[in-house]
Structure formats: structure tokens, C-alpha cells
């Protein structure tokens, strides 16, 4: 009965009224039945509309990545942080003003400057007031012997043109878009990466990097966040380096931000 279109419901109601004649009880019974049928029809219409809304296609990969870049480039922070791998702890000072972010290390002094542009990102080394752009070969180098490379810090993958939405998944109870991004030939240590983007905040929650043989080689995941001056920021991110073709973790590092 609930699948019958409303005009047909009206037609059947009129037929019932004619059959019942002038019976008061029959009239009351018909009115009650008609109201029930109309209510059920309204419920069905609401459920159909809700299902149709839920079934709407997701935003494009381009739109999701544009949102991530926009959110990343709007923050303003001045915090202390550290890279921690086994017994090695490397403190750094983090300053971000809009699209410009600086990571300052000591012993020896080294300042990395990341600029998120509209069409690309740029990572520079600041030394003695001079700015030197990282070459593609240097981007693959590790930062002070850790599992983190300069390319990982440069967010180049956010600009790769070959991207598609794989679907939706939860990461630590957060609803995320899952995207696959393929690297332009010869421009990355990864052949492709898979990223999970928080649907509500646009924050990157997880990233997996794969080599040319489609083997997982590195995994990044946000472990915890913290609220500073009414805004949410990263507190701890885990970086795992995996033996290609296996699930074996060869090295584990943490990027931690302190108030």
C-alpha cells in the first residue's frame, strides 16, 4: 500500500466512499483509513527524498584537494614541536602565517620554508638570509636521518592533477573522503598516494605512499589533536616506514606539536 502513488490513493478512497453509502460508521472508518494511508504515503515520500539526498555523488577530487589547501593556508600558529624516532629527539620551532610555514631546527641551524601556492607548493632552505629552492633530487633526502623526507614536508601530492575519489571511510571515528592521487612521471619517490580527508574539517587524517610496484612503503596517520585558543591543531602524527611488499614496520617516527 505504501508504494501506491497518492493520486491512486485518492481514487481508491472515492470508490470506498461510494460503496459505504451513508453509513456513519463506514464514513468514520473510511476517513480514518484515508488519513492513515496519506500518512504512510508521506513517510514513504520523506524516506525516498532522504535516500535520494544521501545518494548524491561526492564532490570531485579537485574540489576536495582545493578545500584542503585552502584550510592549510589559513592557519596562523607559533608553536614548538619535535621529531621523535627511537631515542633521537629533534626539537623545532614552527611558525605559520597563512600560506607560509617555517620549521626551524638547531644544532646545526636549519630553517625550512614551505609556501602553499594556488597551483604548486615550494620548499626552500633558508640559510644566512639566503633562500635556496630544493631540487627534485634533494626532496627525496631524509630530514636529519629520520623517516620523514623533505618531499613529505612539501605537500606536493596536493597538487597532482591525476586524482580520483575512491569513496568514504572512517579514520578514528572521523568520516573521511578517501582519494587516490597519482604522481606525474619522475616527480616523486611515490608512484601514487592514498589520502583520507576529514569531511567536516578538511584536515588530512591519513596518507599512504606506494612505490612503482604498488607496494605500500610509508604510512602517515594523525594520532591526536589539541585545542589551542579555540582552534584545533595537530598534536601527534605517526609516520611508519614499511618493508615493501610486507606489513613489517621498519621504522616508526612521531611528529609532535606542543603548546
C-alpha positions as CSV (number, residue, x, y, z in Angstrom):
1,X,0.0,0.0,0.0
2,X,2.8,2.4,0.8
3,X,4.2,2.1,-2.7
4,X,1.0,3.4,-4.3
5,X,1.2,6.9,-5.7
6,X,-1.0,9.5,-4.0
7,X,-3.5,10.1,-6.9
8,X,-4.3,6.3,-6.8
9,X,-4.9,6.5,-3.1
10,X,-7.5,9.2,-3.7
11,X,-9.2,7.2,-6.4
12,X,-9.5,4.1,-4.2
13,X,-10.8,6.3,-1.4
14,X,-13.7,7.6,-3.6
15,X,-14.6,4.1,-4.6
16,X,-14.8,3.1,-0.9
17,X,-17.0,6.1,-0.1
18,X,-19.5,5.2,-2.9
19,X,-19.6,1.6,-1.6
20,X,-20.2,2.5,2.0
21,X,-23.1,4.9,1.1
22,X,-24.5,6.9,4.0
23,X,-23.3,4.7,6.8
24,X,-21.9,7.0,9.6
25,X,-19.6,4.2,10.9
26,X,-18.4,3.5,7.4
27,X,-17.7,7.1,6.8
28,X,-15.7,7.4,10.0
29,X,-13.8,4.2,9.2
30,X,-13.0,5.5,5.7
31,X,-11.8,8.8,7.0
32,X,-9.5,7.1,9.5
33,X,-8.2,4.7,6.8
34,X,-7.6,7.6,4.4
35,X,-5.6,9.6,6.9
36,X,-3.5,6.5,7.7
37,X,-2.9,5.9,4.0
38,X,-1.9,9.5,3.5
39,X,0.4,9.5,6.5
40,X,2.1,6.3,5.2
41,X,2.5,7.9,1.8
42,X,4.1,11.0,3.4
43,X,6.5,8.8,5.3
44,X,7.4,6.9,2.1
45,X,8.0,10.2,0.2
46,X,10.2,11.5,3.0
47,X,12.3,8.3,3.1
48,X,12.6,8.4,-0.7
49,X,13.8,12.1,-0.6
50,X,16.2,11.3,2.2
51,X,17.6,8.4,0.3
52,X,18.0,10.5,-2.9
53,X,19.9,13.2,-1.0
54,X,22.2,10.6,0.6
55,X,22.8,9.1,-2.8
56,X,24.1,12.4,-4.3
57,X,27.6,12.0,-5.8
58,X,30.6,13.1,-3.7
59,X,32.5,16.3,-4.6
60,X,35.2,15.9,-7.1
61,X,38.8,15.1,-6.0
62,X,39.8,18.5,-7.3
63,X,37.3,20.3,-5.1
64,X,38.3,18.2,-2.0
65,X,42.0,19.0,-2.6
66,X,41.3,22.7,-3.2
67,X,39.5,22.7,0.2
68,X,42.4,21.0,1.9
69,X,44.9,23.6,0.5
70,X,42.6,26.5,1.4
71,X,42.3,25.3,5.0
72,X,46.0,24.6,5.4
73,X,46.9,28.0,4.1
74,X,44.6,29.9,6.5
75,X,46.2,29.0,9.8
76,X,48.3,31.2,12.0
77,X,50.4,29.5,14.6
78,X,53.6,29.9,16.6
79,X,54.4,26.6,18.4
80,X,57.2,24.3,19.5
81,X,57.5,20.8,18.1
82,X,59.7,17.8,17.8
83,X,60.5,14.8,15.6
84,X,61.0,11.7,17.7
85,X,62.3,8.4,16.4
86,X,63.6,5.8,18.9
87,X,66.0,7.6,21.2
88,X,66.5,10.6,18.8
89,X,64.5,13.7,19.6
90,X,64.8,16.7,17.2
91,X,63.1,19.9,18.5
92,X,61.9,22.5,16.1
93,X,60.1,25.9,16.1
94,X,57.0,26.0,13.9
95,X,55.6,29.4,12.7
96,X,52.8,29.6,10.2
97,X,51.3,32.8,8.8
98,X,48.7,32.0,6.1
99,X,50.3,30.0,3.2
100,X,53.8,30.4,4.6
101,X,55.2,27.9,7.1
102,X,58.7,27.8,8.7
103,X,60.3,24.9,10.5
104,X,63.5,26.0,12.4
105,X,65.9,23.4,13.7
106,X,69.1,23.9,15.7
107,X,72.4,22.0,16.1
108,X,73.1,22.7,13.3
109,X,70.8,25.6,12.4
110,X,68.4,24.9,9.6
111,X,65.2,26.6,8.5
112,X,62.8,25.1,6.0
113,X,60.2,27.4,4.5
114,X,57.1,25.9,2.8
115,X,54.8,28.1,0.7
116,X,51.4,26.7,-0.5
117,X,50.5,28.4,-3.7
118,X,47.4,28.2,-5.9
119,X,49.0,25.8,-8.4
120,X,52.0,24.4,-6.6
121,X,54.0,24.3,-3.3
122,X,57.6,25.4,-2.8
123,X,60.0,24.2,-0.2
124,X,63.1,26.4,0.4
125,X,66.1,26.2,2.6
126,X,66.8,29.5,4.5
127,X,70.4,30.0,5.5
128,X,72.2,33.2,6.3
129,X,69.3,35.2,5.0
130,X,69.5,33.4,1.6
131,X,66.7,31.3,0.2
132,X,67.6,28.2,-1.8
133,X,64.9,26.1,-3.5
134,X,65.1,22.4,-3.0
135,X,66.0,20.4,-6.2
136,X,63.9,17.4,-7.1
137,X,66.7,15.0,-6.1
138,X,67.2,16.7,-2.7
139,X,63.5,16.4,-1.9
140,X,63.9,12.6,-1.5
141,X,66.5,13.0,1.2
142,X,65.7,12.3,4.8
143,X,65.3,15.1,7.4
144,X,68.2,14.5,9.8
145,X,68.2,10.8,9.4
146,X,64.5,10.3,10.3
147,X,61.8,8.5,8.2
148,X,60.5,11.9,7.1
149,X,61.8,13.3,3.8
150,X,61.7,16.8,2.5
151,X,59.1,15.8,-0.1
152,X,56.8,14.6,2.7
153,X,57.0,18.1,4.2
154,X,56.4,19.8,0.9
155,X,52.8,18.6,0.3
156,X,53.5,18.2,-3.4
157,X,50.8,15.5,-3.7
158,X,48.1,18.0,-3.0
159,X,48.7,19.4,-6.5
160,X,48.9,16.2,-8.5
161,X,46.4,16.5,-11.4
162,X,45.6,12.8,-11.6
163,X,43.2,12.2,-8.7
164,X,40.0,10.4,-8.0
165,X,37.6,9.8,-5.1
166,X,37.6,6.1,-4.0
167,X,34.7,6.5,-1.5
168,X,34.2,7.2,2.2
169,X,35.8,5.6,5.2
170,X,36.2,6.3,8.9
171,X,39.6,7.2,10.4
172,X,39.5,7.2,14.3
173,X,35.7,7.7,14.2
174,X,36.0,10.6,11.8
175,X,34.1,10.4,8.5
176,X,36.6,10.9,5.6
177,X,36.8,11.1,1.9
178,X,39.3,8.6,0.5
179,X,41.2,9.7,-2.5
180,X,43.9,8.2,-4.8
181,X,46.5,10.6,-6.2
182,X,48.9,9.5,-9.0
183,X,52.2,11.2,-9.3
184,X,53.4,12.8,-12.5
185,X,56.1,10.7,-14.0
186,X,59.5,11.1,-12.4
187,X,58.4,13.8,-9.9
188,X,58.1,11.8,-6.7
189,X,59.5,9.0,-4.6
190,X,55.9,7.6,-4.7
191,X,54.1,6.3,-7.7
192,X,50.8,7.2,-6.0
193,X,49.4,8.1,-2.6
194,X,46.1,7.4,-1.0
195,X,44.8,10.1,1.4
196,X,41.9,10.3,3.9
197,X,40.4,13.8,4.3
198,X,38.1,14.7,7.2
199,X,34.7,15.5,5.7
200,X,33.8,18.1,8.4
201,X,37.2,19.9,8.8
202,X,39.1,19.2,5.6
203,X,42.1,18.0,7.6
204,X,44.4,15.3,6.4
205,X,43.8,12.3,8.7
206,X,45.9,9.6,7.0
207,X,48.2,9.2,4.0
208,X,49.7,6.1,2.4
209,X,52.6,6.2,-0.1
210,X,53.2,3.4,-2.7
211,X,56.2,2.6,-4.8
212,X,56.3,1.8,-8.5
213,X,55.3,-1.9,-7.8
214,X,52.1,-0.7,-6.0
215,X,53.7,-1.7,-2.6
216,X,52.9,0.3,0.5
217,X,56.2,1.9,1.7
218,X,55.1,4.7,4.1
219,X,52.1,5.5,6.2
220,X,51.2,8.8,8.0
221,X,48.3,9.0,10.5
222,X,47.0,11.6,12.9
223,X,47.0,10.1,16.3
224,X,45.7,13.0,18.3
225,X,44.7,16.7,18.1
226,X,44.7,19.6,20.6
227,X,42.7,22.7,21.0
228,X,44.7,25.9,21.2
229,X,43.0,29.3,21.6
230,X,39.7,27.8,20.5
231,X,41.1,26.1,17.4
232,X,42.1,22.5,16.7
233,X,45.7,21.7,15.7
234,X,47.7,18.6,15.2
235,X,49.2,17.2,18.4
236,X,50.8,13.9,17.3
237,X,51.3,12.3,13.9
238,X,52.8,8.8,13.5
239,X,55.0,8.1,10.5
240,X,55.7,4.4,9.6
241,X,58.2,3.2,7.1
242,X,57.3,-0.3,5.8
243,X,59.3,-3.0,4.1
244,X,57.9,-3.1,0.6
245,X,55.5,-5.9,-0.1
246,X,55.0,-6.7,3.6
247,X,53.2,-5.2,6.6
248,X,56.5,-5.1,8.5
249,X,57.3,-1.7,10.0
250,X,61.0,-1.0,9.6
251,X,61.0,2.4,11.3
252,X,58.4,4.4,13.3
253,X,58.7,8.2,13.9
254,X,56.4,10.7,15.6
255,X,55.9,14.4,14.7
256,X,54.6,16.1,17.8
257,X,53.4,19.7,18.3
258,X,53.4,21.3,21.8
259,X,51.6,24.4,23.0
